[in-house]
Amino acid sequence: MNIRAEIFGGAKRSLLKEKQAKRQAKGLTDVAIPREETRRSNSRDKDRYRLREQFVRATYGSKEYQVEIVNVSGGGAMIAADLQPNLGDCMDLHLGEGGAIECAVRWIKGGRLGLEFAHETQLHCSENERSALLRDVIHRSFPDEKFASQAPAEPVPPPAQEREEHRIATRHPLIWMGELHHGTHSWTVRLRNISATGALVDCTGPLSADSEVLLELDKAGAVLASVSWTVGDHVGLKFDQPFDLRRLSQAKPQVTPASWERPSYLDGEAETGSPWDAAWRRLSVDDLRTQLEGFLKR
């Protein structure tokens, strides 16, 4: 089905079903993701896609490397690479155009690395734009709510260069969800990142490059897009028209859970806990609210 024809071609039937009242999810584990197909690969309790000879770029430090994706899931990936990071180090995995995901190294064995993806939806815009957006989101969605602090008792200080480049902590705890529509199928998706030109989403549906889709972001509206690439259950979207990120303030995000849930690809390999809480200073909503209020009053 051609989505553009359905919307602009005067078709009588509605593309989207009439919405029914939904129960507010309290956490990510409350979100049911409908599946349109059976598993296509080896899996345990989480999505897990084993890939063959698929190479992508990784940025570690100031260098770029060509790495092989062994498997990928909603929580992270296993790669084969000729590099020697330390446990807990951060790197960017570039799955495709606009598909950079910040990762932490969780284990290293025999030339392979287990990576955990950053939890939050990464907002690709200027620091000032991101600060203003997060402040507006907190004001609209969490005006009176209180959250337990997730900051560590003894936080690891960031390098001097990072302190200078980032005036506020980038480890915000917010995750945006959406509905992705293709033909007669719809899937609940998690936004890994979003910019004015596109987005990276977790999607269980069988999509291929150049597929025409509609990404619906609750009260933030909907945006027409095409699929640029797919790697496992990760899909790169290219928007037909520039998207104003300020619209995201209309859609209430979810808050990352205080306790970390281990992805299946890390079973038996890594210790409990998540490096994002301590080493990368993830803030609670209250901590972030305090920082943003102080930053934007200067």
PyMOL commands that set and color helices and strands:
alter all, ss='L'
color gray80, all
select helices_A, chain A and resi 3-8+28-30+127-141+160-165+218-220+245-250+264-266+275-278+285-296
alter helices_A, ss='H'
color red, helices_A
select strands_A, chain A and resi 49-60+63-72+76-80+90-94+100-109+112-117+122-123+174-175+177-182+185-194+198-202+212-216+222-231+234-239+254-255
alter strands_A, ss='S'
color yellow, strands_A
deselect
rebuild
show_as cartoon
